[in-house]
Amino acid sequence: MEKQVVVGSSSGTYPKPISLLVQTASRFDSSIYLQKGSQTINVKSIVGVLGICLKSGDEITLYTSGRDEENALNRIEGFLSKM
């Protein structure tokens, strides 16, 4: 599955929300990837998520694949839109 998402309106991303994002993603069996520009990262990797430097207003694409892909996509989208 694939969905365009705009990162929420916080004043930036910090390690704690990023850690919670990775923990949330890790609960799913599905593969979860995020693309920002030409960079694609595994959302289950804290190093990857920190390295992509998400900030408020960023337009990203989420990709999920697996048996719980729809639930994973909805949960991660909700998290990012409120981040």
WOQUIWO-V753407 format. One record per residue. N is the residue number from 0. RES is the residue in one small letter. D_LAST is the distance of its C-alpha to the last C-alpha in whole Angstrom. Layout:
n res d_last
N RES D_LAST
N RES D_LAST
This chain:
n res d_last
0 m 21
1 e 19
2 k 17
3 q 15
4 v 12
5 v 10
6 v 7
7 g 5
8 s 7
9 s 6
10 s 9
11 g 8
12 t 7
13 y 10
14 p 12
15 k 11
16 p 7
17 i 9
18 s 12
19 l 10
20 l 9
21 v 13
22 q 14
23 t 13
24 a 14
25 s 17
26 r 18
27 f 19
28 d 23
29 s 22
30 s 21
31 i 17
32 y 17
33 l 15
34 q 17
35 k 16
36 g 19
37 s 22
38 q 20
39 t 19
40 i 18
41 n 18
42 v 14
43 k 16
44 s 17
45 i 15
46 v 18
47 g 17
48 v 13
49 l 14
50 g 16
51 i 15
52 c 13
53 l 10
54 k 9
55 s 8
56 g 10
57 d 11
58 e 13
59 i 13
60 t 15
61 l 15
62 y 18
63 t 19
64 s 23
65 g 25
66 r 26
67 d 22
68 e 21
69 e 20
70 n 18
71 a 16
72 l 15
73 n 14
74 r 12
75 i 10
76 e 10
77 g 9
78 f 6
79 l 5
80 s 6
81 k 4
82 m 0
